[in-house]
Amino acid sequence: MPFTEQQNIGVNYKGDFLAIKSGAGTGKTTLLRGYALANPEIRMLYLCYNKAIQEEAKNKFPGNVVCRTLHAIAYAFHGKRLAHKLTENLRLTDIKNFLNTPSWEITKDANNAFNNFLSSSSKEIGPEHAPFLPYSTKIQKDKVNFIIKCASKIWKAAIDVDNKFPATHDVYLKLYCLEEPNMHKWFGAMLFDEAQDANPVVSDFVYKQQCKQIVVGDDHQQLYRWRGADNSIDGFIKKKNADVLIINKSFRFGSKTALLATRLLDYKSKIAGCPPFPIEGNETIQDEIHEALPPSILQGKHTRLHRSVAGTIKTGLENISKRIYWIGGLEKYNIQEILDIYHLYSNQKKNIKRKKIIYDYKTYKDYKLAATSTGDPEMRRIVKIIDEHKDSIP
């Protein structure tokens, strides 16, 4: 298998700790596969961030590599016993009712502190997880202590098998990451991909394992900051005194796109103070840069990518007469929730499938008030969609 000069350094690496800073399309997975093939005597764990990457990796890596998400590993140890109460997200109304408080503000702050704890490397919930530090007055300190108490109550209920209060998948992940490191019992090396999207709880788990580690990521492609990701690559380099390899030759685009990308990253380095990251393009690709989107693109078949669910739904509503393929399936976009809240908005409560909504909110105005008071991003997205598109939603 041919490798670039940069990739060869990683493939033939003989040390214990290596951080690879890779640009877009630079062949990092190819490099890791090459490293695994070059070291068939070492049993390795390829740790990836989501199921889609795991499934793709399984077909690429040799037999001495096990491909898993950390959630999948944690599920086997702690998730199974909580399976009967697992949910994707905690509803703020459930937290409000559980805490028996009339205050949406307390509900929101307690939920934020709880989630901050889940994504942190901390063993206990403390002031650092409260969403309004620093504080200076006794009143503020008392408020922080009360929020910590509420968040701790949520945590204890979530991990209690016999408590009906639901648990998210991050709950059993946190339980597993609190345990002592043990990966060295099964693996001689860990390959940690997309490290820029790891939050502290995951990073801490990986970096305290007692085996060889190769960490790969791109400082400039962070997608999961909303889930507490803190780009831990530099932390790994410092903590482990790791060797650093930069691969910046992309196979994905030509020299014109690479030049534009380099200019953008140069601008970022001046604003953010990060090191420059020049990108090299693939000389076999003939690419073009346009100052504006050519109208002909939108007239034919094309793909739209969005940063938010709201943007995706909005595009769907604006192109309702066209045949649309939804990546991941339409059910992944929380359509039923939007429909139910629309029926609340239009006072058609008999059409609401999730009857708990009627119990939680008497009117759409109540739902909208809760969305504003809590700042819940999912609720605010739904409000935005309904207020903009109203009766075209069904």
Solvent accessible surface area in square Angstrom, and as a share of the most:
residue,aa,sasa,rsa
1,M,119,0.53
2,P,129,0.81
3,F,48,0.20
4,T,31,0.18
5,E,148,0.67
6,Q,47,0.21
7,Q,5,0.02
8,N,59,0.30
9,I,99,0.50
10,G,0,0.00
11,V,10,0.06
12,N,86,0.44
13,Y,30,0.11
14,K,152,0.64
15,G,28,0.27
16,D,75,0.39
17,F,54,0.23
18,L,4,0.02
19,A,0,0.00
20,I,0,0.00
21,K,28,0.12
22,S,1,0.01
23,G,5,0.05
24,A,27,0.21
25,G,16,0.15
26,T,4,0.02
27,G,19,0.18
28,K,42,0.18
29,T,34,0.20
30,T,53,0.31
31,L,0,0.00
32,L,0,0.00
33,R,73,0.27
34,G,3,0.03
35,Y,4,0.02
36,A,0,0.00
37,L,84,0.42
38,A,46,0.36
39,N,10,0.05
40,P,92,0.58
41,E,134,0.60
42,I,28,0.14
43,R,120,0.44
44,M,0,0.00
45,L,1,0.00
46,Y,2,0.01
47,L,1,0.01
48,C,5,0.03
49,Y,47,0.18
50,N,51,0.26
51,K,124,0.53
52,A,76,0.59
53,I,46,0.23
54,Q,9,0.04
55,E,70,0.31
56,E,96,0.43
57,A,3,0.02
58,K,103,0.44
59,N,133,0.68
60,K,83,0.35
61,F,19,0.08
62,P,33,0.20
63,G,86,0.83
64,N,27,0.14
65,V,15,0.09
66,V,30,0.17
67,C,6,0.04
68,R,96,0.35
69,T,10,0.06
70,L,9,0.05
71,H,50,0.22
72,A,42,0.33
73,I,21,0.11
74,A,0,0.00
75,Y,75,0.28
76,A,61,0.48
77,F,96,0.40
78,H,30,0.13
79,G,0,0.00
80,K,133,0.56
81,R,104,0.38
82,L,0,0.00
83,A,48,0.37
84,H,124,0.55
85,K,17,0.07
86,L,41,0.20
87,T,42,0.25
88,E,132,0.59
89,N,114,0.59
90,L,24,0.12
91,R,70,0.26
92,L,10,0.05
93,T,7,0.04
94,D,29,0.15
95,I,0,0.00
96,K,41,0.17
97,N,80,0.41
98,F,52,0.22
99,L,20,0.10
100,N,135,0.69
101,T,19,0.11
102,P,124,0.78
103,S,32,0.20
104,W,45,0.16
105,E,91,0.41
106,I,42,0.21
107,T,0,0.00
108,K,60,0.25
109,D,9,0.04
110,A,0,0.00
111,N,22,0.11
112,N,53,0.27
113,A,0,0.00
114,F,0,0.00
115,N,67,0.34
116,N,61,0.31
117,F,2,0.01
118,L,8,0.04
119,S,20,0.13
120,S,18,0.12
121,S,59,0.38
122,S,28,0.18
123,K,149,0.63
124,E,138,0.62
125,I,22,0.11
126,G,10,0.10
127,P,59,0.37
128,E,103,0.46
129,H,6,0.03
130,A,7,0.05
131,P,54,0.34
132,F,60,0.25
133,L,78,0.39
134,P,128,0.80
135,Y,62,0.24
136,S,103,0.67
137,T,71,0.41
138,K,150,0.64
139,I,143,0.73
140,Q,76,0.34
141,K,104,0.44
142,D,67,0.35
143,K,75,0.32
144,V,0,0.00
145,N,72,0.37
146,F,97,0.40
147,I,0,0.00
148,I,26,0.13
149,K,144,0.61
150,C,11,0.06
151,A,0,0.00
152,S,29,0.18
153,K,98,0.42
154,I,0,0.00
155,W,30,0.11
156,K,137,0.58
157,A,5,0.04
158,A,0,0.00
159,I,45,0.23
160,D,60,0.31
161,V,55,0.32
162,D,131,0.68
163,N,49,0.25
164,K,195,0.83
165,F,13,0.05
166,P,29,0.18
167,A,1,0.00
168,T,16,0.09
169,H,58,0.26
170,D,34,0.18
171,V,0,0.00
172,Y,8,0.03
173,L,5,0.03
174,K,1,0.00
175,L,24,0.12
176,Y,4,0.01
177,C,7,0.04
178,L,56,0.28
179,E,62,0.28
180,E,134,0.60
181,P,26,0.16
182,N,23,0.12
183,M,6,0.02
184,H,73,0.33
185,K,143,0.61
186,W,117,0.41
187,F,21,0.09
188,G,34,0.33
189,A,1,0.01
190,M,0,0.00
191,L,0,0.00
192,F,6,0.03
193,D,2,0.01
194,E,37,0.17
195,A,0,0.00
196,Q,3,0.01
197,D,5,0.03
198,A,0,0.00
199,N,10,0.05
200,P,40,0.25
201,V,6,0.03
202,V,13,0.07
203,S,7,0.05
204,D,43,0.22
205,F,6,0.02
206,V,0,0.00
207,Y,10,0.04
208,K,57,0.24
209,Q,2,0.01
210,Q,120,0.53
211,C,16,0.10
212,K,60,0.25
213,Q,1,0.00
214,I,3,0.02
215,V,0,0.00
216,V,0,0.00
217,G,0,0.00
218,D,11,0.06
219,D,36,0.19
220,H,45,0.20
221,Q,74,0.33
222,Q,37,0.17
223,L,124,0.62
224,Y,50,0.19
225,R,174,0.64
226,W,191,0.67
227,R,74,0.27
228,G,30,0.29
229,A,8,0.06
230,D,78,0.41
231,N,38,0.20
232,S,13,0.08
233,I,0,0.00
234,D,79,0.41
235,G,41,0.39
236,F,0,0.00
237,I,37,0.19
238,K,178,0.75
239,K,124,0.52
240,K,45,0.19
241,N,137,0.70
242,A,11,0.08
243,D,78,0.40
244,V,74,0.42
245,L,13,0.06
246,I,85,0.43
247,I,1,0.01
248,N,17,0.09
249,K,50,0.21
250,S,0,0.00
251,F,94,0.39
252,R,155,0.57
253,F,31,0.13
254,G,0,0.00
255,S,74,0.48
256,K,97,0.41
257,T,39,0.23
258,A,3,0.02
259,L,97,0.48
260,L,76,0.38
261,A,26,0.20
262,T,22,0.13
263,R,151,0.55
264,L,112,0.56
265,L,28,0.14
266,D,51,0.27
267,Y,143,0.54
268,K,72,0.31
269,S,16,0.10
270,K,164,0.70
271,I,125,0.63
272,A,67,0.52
273,G,67,0.64
274,C,34,0.20
275,P,99,0.62
276,P,89,0.56
277,F,17,0.07
278,P,74,0.47
279,I,20,0.10
280,E,85,0.38
281,G,13,0.12
282,N,22,0.11
283,E,124,0.56
284,T,108,0.63
285,I,62,0.32
286,Q,165,0.73
287,D,24,0.13
288,E,120,0.54
289,I,82,0.42
290,H,120,0.53
291,E,188,0.85
292,A,79,0.61
293,L,109,0.54
294,P,35,0.22
295,P,101,0.63
296,S,77,0.50
297,I,80,0.40
298,L,72,0.36
299,Q,151,0.67
300,G,41,0.40
301,K,214,0.91
302,H,69,0.31
303,T,99,0.58
304,R,103,0.38
305,L,155,0.77
306,H,74,0.33
307,R,239,0.87
308,S,48,0.31
309,V,45,0.26
310,A,10,0.08
311,G,19,0.18
312,T,30,0.17
313,I,10,0.05
314,K,73,0.31
315,T,21,0.12
316,G,5,0.05
317,L,31,0.15
318,E,105,0.47
319,N,23,0.12
320,I,131,0.66
321,S,109,0.70
322,K,114,0.48
323,R,242,0.88
324,I,69,0.35
325,Y,184,0.70
326,W,50,0.17
327,I,116,0.59
328,G,46,0.44
329,G,24,0.23
330,L,79,0.39
331,E,134,0.60
332,K,147,0.62
333,Y,37,0.14
334,N,45,0.23
335,I,47,0.24
336,Q,48,0.21
337,E,17,0.08
338,I,8,0.04
339,L,45,0.23
340,D,0,0.00
341,I,0,0.00
342,Y,11,0.04
343,H,25,0.11
344,L,6,0.03
345,Y,70,0.27
346,S,33,0.22
347,N,117,0.60
348,Q,62,0.27
349,K,68,0.29
350,K,168,0.71
351,N,59,0.30
352,I,1,0.01
353,K,150,0.64
354,R,104,0.38
355,K,112,0.48
356,K,86,0.37
357,I,1,0.01
358,I,50,0.25
359,Y,157,0.60
360,D,29,0.15
361,Y,7,0.03
362,K,134,0.57
363,T,68,0.40
364,Y,23,0.09
365,K,161,0.68
366,D,56,0.29
367,Y,4,0.01
368,K,80,0.34
369,L,110,0.55
370,A,1,0.00
371,A,2,0.01
372,T,104,0.60
373,S,44,0.28
374,T,3,0.02
375,G,29,0.28
376,D,30,0.16
377,P,87,0.55
378,E,53,0.24
379,M,18,0.08
380,R,140,0.51
381,R,64,0.23
382,I,3,0.01
383,V,17,0.10
384,K,109,0.46
385,I,5,0.03
386,I,0,0.00
387,D,45,0.23
388,E,88,0.39
389,H,35,0.15
390,K,94,0.40
391,D,106,0.55
392,S,70,0.45
393,I,23,0.12
394,P,102,0.64
